[in-house]
Amino acid sequence: MEQKTKLEILYDRSVNGLSYRALAEKYGISCTHIHRTVMSKPKKRKKPKVIKPKPSEEAALALPDDPKLLKEELRLARLKIELQDLIIDISSKELGIDLRKKRGTKRSK
């Protein structure tokens, strides 16, 4: 089927509100073929989006060469992890359930 005919069928269906049977009689095509034509979606080729980090994020991702700055970042990361652990511990006590994932658990089927 030509692209022009497909567009005419889609136009008649959406704008004029013709039924599949009326379209089949008008164009001399089976109702099934008309239905497939109407229900099929046009294929669109999309380019994948490339997410580029912002300049401020690039600077944050780059590690400094100075050992003193690296030690400070490591200290802050350890403090953050310790704080997160304490929050989980306190929440577990208040809720009365264990919030940590147990090691070696298998997925349920």
N, C-alpha and C positions, 0 to 999 in steps of 0.2 A: 504494500500500500504506500502511496506517495505521501510525502510530508504535507503537501497542500491539502490532500483529502483528510488526513488526520486532524489538521487544524480546523477544517470546515466542520468535521464531526464534533470536535470539542466545542466549537463555537455554537453550533446548533443545540448541543446538549445543555450548555451552561446558560446561554443567553435566551434562546428560544424555548428551552425547557422541553424539547422533544424526547419522547420515550425511546428506549432501545429498539423497540419494534418499528417505530416510525422512522428512525434513522436507518434501520436495516432495509426497509422498503425504499427509502429515498436514495440510498447509495448502492443498493443491490448487494449487500454484504450480510453475512449471518449475524444474528443477535449476539452470539457468543463473541465474535470478532469485534463487534462494536463495544461490547462490555469491556473486553480486554484493552481496547484502545483508550476508552474513557478512564479506566482505572489505573492504567500504567502511568507512572510518573516519568517526566522527562529526565534524562540523565544529565546531571550537572557535574562538571569537573571542577572540583575545588582544589585550590592550591593549599598545601598544609601551611598552617601558620607557624612562623618561626618566632619564638619569644626571645627577644633580646633583653638581657638585664639592663636596668637603668645604670647610668654612670655611678650613682651613689651605691648601688648594689654591687657593682663590679669592684669598687674600692673596698667594700665590706668583705667580699669574698677573697680578695688578694691578701695573702699572709705577709706580715712584715718580716723583714730580714733581721731586725734587732732582737737579740735573745731576751732582753728585758721585757719588750712588748709581748713576745711570745709567751713568756712565763706569766705575765699578767693576764693574758687571754685564757691561758690554761687554768689559772686560779679562778677566774670568773666562771668558766665553764664548769669546773668542779663544784663551785658554790651553787650554781644553778641546778645541777643534778642532785646535789644534797637537799636543796630546797624542795625539789619535785618529789624526792623520796619521802621527806617529812610530810608533805601535803597528802601523799597517798596513805602513809601510815595513820595520820590523824583521821582522814576520811574513812579508812577501814575500821577504826575503833568506834567512830560515831555511828556508822551505818551498821556495824556488826557483821560485815561480810568482807571476804578477802577480795581486793580489787586487782591484785597482781596476777598476771598470767602465769600459770604453773608451767615449768619447763617439761618438755617431753609429752605434752598433750597432743592427741591426734584429733583430726577433724572428724566431726560427726557426719554420718552419711545421710 
